[in-house]
Amino acid sequence: MNDTMQFIDEQGLCAMDNICAFCITLFDGWNRFCPACKDYKGVMALPDFINTYGKEGLKR
């Protein structure tokens, strides 16, 4: 987890943000509904996404 937090910091991202696993859209952590997909099923916390799909998952 420490590597994940360091990566997030180095990329200038916020660990509290959410990301949609379907379309890789980053958005505010308070929102649990993807503004691009108009769905909630793929929404994950950014650290969870990186731990699940790896850093390469952000480059899709």
DOTI-354971 format. One record per residue: residue in three letters; x, y, z negated of N, C-alpha, C in turn; residue number from 1. Coordinates in nm, 3 decimals. Atoms other than C-alpha are relative to their C-alpha. Layout:
N
<drenlum aa="Ala" n_x="X" n_y="Y" n_z="Z" ca_x="X" ca_y="Y" ca_z="Z" c_x="X" c_y="Y" c_z="Z" i="NUM"/>
...
***
This chain:
60
<drenlum aa="Met" n_x="0.083" n_y="-0.120" n_z="0.000" ca_x="0.000" ca_y="0.000" ca_z="0.000" c_x="0.087" c_y="0.125" c_z="0.000" i="1"/>
<drenlum aa="Asn" n_x="-0.088" n_y="-0.116" n_z="0.006" ca_x="0.290" ca_y="0.236" ca_z="-0.070" c_x="0.047" c_y="0.039" c_z="0.140" i="2"/>
<drenlum aa="Asp" n_x="-0.040" n_y="-0.029" n_z="-0.138" ca_x="0.408" ca_y="0.205" ca_z="0.292" c_x="-0.113" c_y="0.067" c_z="0.077" i="3"/>
<drenlum aa="Thr" n_x="0.117" n_y="-0.059" n_z="-0.066" ca_x="0.056" ca_y="0.288" ca_z="0.408" c_x="-0.014" c_y="0.146" c_z="-0.036" i="4"/>
<drenlum aa="Met" n_x="0.015" n_y="-0.138" n_z="0.045" ca_x="0.038" ca_y="0.603" ca_z="0.199" c_x="0.114" c_y="0.087" c_z="0.055" i="5"/>
<drenlum aa="Gln" n_x="-0.113" n_y="-0.074" n_z="-0.056" ca_x="0.384" ca_y="0.709" ca_z="0.316" c_x="-0.023" c_y="0.028" c_z="0.148" i="6"/>
<drenlum aa="Phe" n_x="0.030" n_y="-0.017" n_z="-0.142" ca_x="0.282" ca_y="0.655" ca_z="0.680" c_x="-0.106" c_y="0.108" c_z="0.021" i="7"/>
<drenlum aa="Ile" n_x="0.107" n_y="-0.100" n_z="-0.010" ca_x="-0.037" ca_y="0.859" ca_z="0.630" c_x="0.055" c_y="0.139" c_z="-0.024" i="8"/>
<drenlum aa="Asp" n_x="-0.061" n_y="-0.129" n_z="0.032" ca_x="0.164" ca_y="1.142" ca_z="0.474" c_x="0.091" c_y="0.047" c_z="0.114" i="9"/>
<drenlum aa="Glu" n_x="-0.091" n_y="-0.036" n_z="-0.109" ca_x="0.428" ca_y="1.136" ca_z="0.750" c_x="-0.074" c_y="0.043" c_z="0.126" i="10"/>
<drenlum aa="Gln" n_x="0.079" n_y="-0.033" n_z="-0.118" ca_x="0.158" ca_y="1.155" ca_z="1.017" c_x="-0.085" c_y="0.126" c_z="-0.019" i="11"/>
<drenlum aa="Gly" n_x="0.079" n_y="-0.120" n_z="0.027" ca_x="-0.005" ca_y="1.455" ca_z="0.849" c_x="-0.149" c_y="-0.028" c_z="-0.012" i="12"/>
<drenlum aa="Leu" n_x="0.140" n_y="0.039" n_z="0.014" ca_x="-0.328" ca_y="1.264" ca_z="0.791" c_x="-0.041" c_y="0.008" c_z="-0.147" i="13"/>
<drenlum aa="Cys" n_x="0.052" n_y="-0.003" n_z="0.137" ca_x="-0.548" ca_y="1.261" ca_z="0.481" c_x="-0.048" c_y="-0.140" c_z="-0.038" i="14"/>
<drenlum aa="Ala" n_x="0.037" n_y="0.135" n_z="0.046" ca_x="-0.585" ca_y="0.936" ca_z="0.286" c_x="-0.147" c_y="-0.010" c_z="-0.036" i="15"/>
<drenlum aa="Met" n_x="0.141" n_y="0.001" n_z="0.036" ca_x="-0.940" ca_y="1.036" ca_z="0.194" c_x="-0.092" c_y="-0.004" c_z="0.122" i="16"/>
<drenlum aa="Asp" n_x="0.080" n_y="0.001" n_z="-0.122" ca_x="-1.055" ca_y="1.046" ca_z="0.557" c_x="-0.049" c_y="-0.140" c_z="0.034" i="17"/>
<drenlum aa="Asn" n_x="0.052" n_y="0.125" n_z="-0.054" ca_x="-1.260" ca_y="0.775" ca_z="0.725" c_x="0.037" c_y="-0.008" c_z="0.146" i="18"/>
<drenlum aa="Ile" n_x="-0.027" n_y="0.023" n_z="-0.142" ca_x="-1.200" ca_y="0.623" ca_z="1.065" c_x="-0.099" c_y="-0.103" c_z="0.051" i="19"/>
<drenlum aa="Cys" n_x="0.088" n_y="0.097" n_z="-0.062" ca_x="-1.429" ca_y="0.439" ca_z="1.301" c_x="0.087" c_y="-0.105" c_z="0.070" i="20"/>
<drenlum aa="Ala" n_x="-0.079" n_y="0.108" n_z="-0.059" ca_x="-1.278" ca_y="0.101" ca_z="1.392" c_x="-0.036" c_y="-0.025" c_z="0.146" i="21"/>
<drenlum aa="Phe" n_x="0.043" n_y="0.022" n_z="-0.137" ca_x="-1.476" ca_y="0.099" ca_z="1.718" c_x="0.060" c_y="0.101" c_z="0.097" i="22"/>
<drenlum aa="Cys" n_x="-0.045" n_y="-0.104" n_z="-0.095" ca_x="-1.372" ca_y="0.432" ca_z="1.872" c_x="0.123" c_y="0.077" c_z="-0.050" i="23"/>
<drenlum aa="Ile" n_x="-0.119" n_y="-0.061" n_z="0.059" ca_x="-1.077" ca_y="0.536" ca_z="1.647" c_x="-0.018" c_y="0.151" c_z="-0.019" i="24"/>
<drenlum aa="Thr" n_x="0.027" n_y="-0.139" n_z="0.031" ca_x="-1.238" ca_y="0.867" ca_z="1.554" c_x="0.023" c_y="0.023" c_z="-0.149" i="25"/>
<drenlum aa="Leu" n_x="-0.023" n_y="-0.038" n_z="0.140" ca_x="-1.110" ca_y="1.027" ca_z="1.232" c_x="-0.099" c_y="0.107" c_z="-0.040" i="26"/>
<drenlum aa="Phe" n_x="0.092" n_y="-0.102" n_z="0.049" ca_x="-1.352" ca_y="1.227" ca_z="1.021" c_x="0.002" c_y="0.004" c_z="-0.152" i="27"/>
<drenlum aa="Asp" n_x="0.001" n_y="-0.027" n_z="0.143" ca_x="-1.415" ca_y="1.358" ca_z="0.671" c_x="-0.043" c_y="-0.122" c_z="-0.081" i="28"/>
<drenlum aa="Gly" n_x="0.027" n_y="0.114" n_z="0.085" ca_x="-1.418" ca_y="1.101" ca_z="0.393" c_x="-0.138" c_y="-0.002" c_z="-0.062" i="29"/>
<drenlum aa="Trp" n_x="0.135" n_y="-0.004" n_z="0.057" ca_x="-1.757" ca_y="1.217" ca_z="0.267" c_x="-0.102" c_y="-0.058" c_z="0.096" i="30"/>
<drenlum aa="Asn" n_x="0.093" n_y="0.048" n_z="-0.102" ca_x="-1.920" ca_y="1.111" ca_z="0.593" c_x="0.020" c_y="-0.149" c_z="0.023" i="31"/>
<drenlum aa="Arg" n_x="-0.008" n_y="0.145" n_z="-0.024" ca_x="-1.996" ca_y="0.738" ca_z="0.632" c_x="-0.068" c_y="-0.037" c_z="0.132" i="32"/>
<drenlum aa="Phe" n_x="0.069" n_y="0.021" n_z="-0.128" ca_x="-2.152" ca_y="0.778" ca_z="0.979" c_x="0.087" c_y="0.059" c_z="0.109" i="33"/>
<drenlum aa="Cys" n_x="-0.090" n_y="-0.048" n_z="-0.105" ca_x="-1.932" ca_y="0.804" ca_z="1.290" c_x="-0.072" c_y="0.100" c_z="0.090" i="34"/>
<drenlum aa="Pro" n_x="0.063" n_y="-0.100" n_z="-0.085" ca_x="-2.013" ca_y="1.126" ca_z="1.478" c_x="0.011" c_y="-0.032" c_z="0.150" i="35"/>
<drenlum aa="Ala" n_x="-0.017" n_y="0.034" n_z="-0.141" ca_x="-1.887" ca_y="0.978" ca_z="1.807" c_x="-0.087" c_y="-0.120" c_z="0.042" i="36"/>
<drenlum aa="Cys" n_x="0.077" n_y="0.122" n_z="-0.031" ca_x="-2.049" ca_y="0.631" ca_z="1.800" c_x="-0.145" c_y="0.008" c_z="-0.045" i="37"/>
<drenlum aa="Lys" n_x="0.133" n_y="-0.010" n_z="0.061" ca_x="-2.354" ca_y="0.740" ca_z="1.602" c_x="-0.037" c_y="-0.130" c_z="-0.073" i="38"/>
<drenlum aa="Asp" n_x="0.020" n_y="0.125" n_z="0.072" ca_x="-2.310" ca_y="0.426" ca_z="1.389" c_x="0.080" c_y="0.003" c_z="-0.130" i="39"/>
<drenlum aa="Tyr" n_x="-0.070" n_y="0.006" n_z="0.128" ca_x="-2.191" ca_y="0.333" ca_z="1.041" c_x="0.076" c_y="-0.132" c_z="-0.017" i="40"/>
<drenlum aa="Lys" n_x="-0.054" n_y="0.135" n_z="0.020" ca_x="-2.084" ca_y="-0.031" ca_z="1.091" c_x="0.151" c_y="-0.009" c_z="0.010" i="41"/>
<drenlum aa="Gly" n_x="-0.144" n_y="0.007" n_z="-0.016" ca_x="-1.725" ca_y="0.036" ca_z="1.196" c_x="0.077" c_y="0.098" c_z="-0.086" i="42"/>
<drenlum aa="Val" n_x="-0.064" n_y="-0.104" n_z="0.080" ca_x="-1.652" ca_y="0.312" ca_z="0.944" c_x="0.078" c_y="-0.062" c_z="-0.116" i="43"/>
<drenlum aa="Met" n_x="-0.087" n_y="0.049" n_z="0.107" ca_x="-1.360" ca_y="0.240" ca_z="0.710" c_x="0.081" c_y="0.116" c_z="-0.055" i="44"/>
<drenlum aa="Ala" n_x="-0.095" n_y="-0.095" n_z="0.056" ca_x="-1.138" ca_y="0.436" ca_z="0.476" c_x="0.130" c_y="-0.015" c_z="0.079" i="45"/>
<drenlum aa="Leu" n_x="-0.122" n_y="0.003" n_z="-0.081" ca_x="-0.816" ca_y="0.527" ca_z="0.659" c_x="0.104" c_y="-0.099" c_z="-0.053" i="46"/>
<drenlum aa="Pro" n_x="-0.098" n_y="0.099" n_z="0.050" ca_x="-0.584" ca_y="0.328" ca_z="0.425" c_x="-0.045" c_y="-0.145" c_z="0.024" i="47"/>
<drenlum aa="Asp" n_x="0.051" n_y="0.136" n_z="-0.025" ca_x="-0.808" ca_y="0.020" ca_z="0.459" c_x="0.016" c_y="-0.037" c_z="0.147" i="48"/>
<drenlum aa="Phe" n_x="-0.015" n_y="0.024" n_z="-0.143" ca_x="-0.803" ca_y="0.054" ca_z="0.838" c_x="0.144" c_y="-0.036" c_z="0.034" i="49"/>
<drenlum aa="Ile" n_x="-0.141" n_y="0.025" n_z="-0.029" ca_x="-0.423" ca_y="0.070" ca_z="0.848" c_x="0.044" c_y="-0.134" c_z="-0.058" i="50"/>
<drenlum aa="Asn" n_x="-0.036" n_y="0.129" n_z="0.060" ca_x="-0.390" ca_y="-0.227" ca_z="0.610" c_x="-0.062" c_y="-0.117" c_z="0.076" i="51"/>
<drenlum aa="Thr" n_x="0.068" n_y="0.107" n_z="-0.074" ca_x="-0.634" ca_y="-0.430" ca_z="0.823" c_x="0.053" c_y="-0.013" c_z="0.143" i="52"/>
<drenlum aa="Tyr" n_x="-0.034" n_y="0.003" n_z="-0.142" ca_x="-0.538" ca_y="-0.335" ca_z="1.181" c_x="0.144" c_y="0.042" c_z="0.029" i="53"/>
<drenlum aa="Gly" n_x="-0.138" n_y="-0.043" n_z="-0.019" ca_x="-0.186" ca_y="-0.201" ca_z="1.130" c_x="0.009" c_y="0.142" c_z="0.054" i="54"/>
<drenlum aa="Lys" n_x="-0.024" n_y="-0.136" n_z="-0.047" ca_x="-0.034" ca_y="0.130" ca_z="1.229" c_x="-0.028" c_y="0.013" c_z="0.150" i="55"/>
<drenlum aa="Glu" n_x="0.023" n_y="0.000" n_z="-0.145" ca_x="-0.065" ca_y="0.034" ca_z="1.596" c_x="-0.147" c_y="0.020" c_z="0.033" i="56"/>
<drenlum aa="Gly" n_x="0.143" n_y="-0.016" n_z="-0.022" ca_x="-0.443" ca_y="0.037" ca_z="1.558" c_x="-0.042" c_y="0.143" c_z="0.022" i="57"/>
<drenlum aa="Leu" n_x="0.031" n_y="-0.142" n_z="-0.018" ca_x="-0.438" ca_y="0.417" ca_z="1.549" c_x="0.031" c_y="0.047" c_z="0.142" i="58"/>
<drenlum aa="Lys" n_x="-0.044" n_y="-0.042" n_z="-0.133" ca_x="-0.289" ca_y="0.428" ca_z="1.900" c_x="-0.092" c_y="-0.048" c_z="0.111" i="59"/>
<drenlum aa="Arg" n_x="0.092" n_y="0.051" n_z="-0.103" ca_x="-0.582" ca_y="0.261" ca_z="2.079" c_x="-0.060" c_y="0.110" c_z="0.081" i="60"/>
***
